[in-house]
């Protein structure tokens, strides 16, 4: 499917993605073990199957370099000796310093002792005699006496899974949750916050994992503050900003950040706009200075306004020619009107034609006030030094009162049906209902509901409509966390001849989850997938910086991730059924495709 239709909007890089793949915190790479030739350790699934006896299976064990006959040193430099045909060993699979290892209870004429080696290259307790290693085809062949057996901790390994992709996917996901949460970024990271006298908020996260730093400057300036006449102006302003500052041109700005090993961009979105930058950590001062220069000293030349208008008009037309993107735009227009969320982030051809240079300058001056700005930094930096530099760069801005929330009209509500004829290879089917905002008590329950229906390849829509019935190429769901009313969207991409049957099947899945309570195992899997994706989305410094600024902007605070995990874990089966009945009782439908 061409494009990224999650939001059906312009820039999507600044959206949370805890229910679909998204962007992500440098984790330390596991140091490798030098080998003379490529070797492979047993993965957990293979060890589980070996633990059940391995009958009828051809398991691949870790291959080790062949020892030299008569002693000497093996390719790793360790002493080696001749193989002992009468030796017996009992092999136990386990973990050693974070690695899969084979724990060998070695017995010969001198008695029994234990050997622990990573991979499959084993030595005796004195580092001399080579213990027989497992053969690739059958693990029992490692013991000439036929007494080798796998000792495995059952609580760490589920029973063998059938070789069916869907079943493996559905049952393997919850097992990853504990590891994901233990590795959650920010768990041990230090976060320092400060509010300057002029109202600007600073947030710094010290992350020593990788020599990278990321900066996110969020501004309360987006679609929520726009109307049909000014639709797209927030994104328009930032498209012009990156074309140059008072000190350097756009190309010189790009060269300056490239010299730091980094990048910089500026975009508009629904609830906010963002200047995002990243570079090597040792250049954090230079990077922060470039962000301040772009934010506080943009040139906003009249000639660039006309150039960017033409570019944005071409992007709008490109979205209209893209079937999934256009379908999402049509859905949000029908679902949200007359609320500003009905407007596309890119604007419309009519609104862009009315936005001139004076409007761009006025919108910039209104948006870039300290009380509307949150600056977040994440990376291998020291918080005290960053705060001092940020005060120097941004502390001189004149203060002012915080902006009042825009008085937006309420959406008319769901219930409409929109059918659009468009030449395309697929038909797009979307069902959307108004959903709770980010701070609503039902937010976590609706996230779990969305995950059960469309959470990756284990979601009901994918399994029932794609895997089992072959009615869709794409089957998923989206629920965006926003400040205002949210939207829960169910999406199918299908062959035109299957459109009617696919829509009927989609509605039946909605009715089923409203009518039948979900089982405990399905609920557990959904929570595991949801929380795992949430952790993965926050694993890069760029995403960490964005989340720090985003939660502050939305008034949630830096403890929101912990509160969110608790709320998700507290969701019950009855909660899921209740929100399914409440938020999917009346839906807006969009069907787009060939006649």
Beta strands, then each sheet from edge to edge (+ up, - down):
strand 1: 88-96
strand 2: 99-108
strand 3: 111-118
strand 4: 190-195
strand 5: 201-206
strand 6: 212-219
strand 7: 263-268
strand 8: 273-280
strand 9: 373-379
strand 10: 417-421
strand 11: 426-435
strand 12: 474-479
strand 13: 486-495
strand 14: 588-593
sheet 1: 1+ 2- 3+
sheet 2: 4+ 5- 9- 6+ 8- 7+
sheet 3: 10+ 14+ 11- 13+ 12-
end
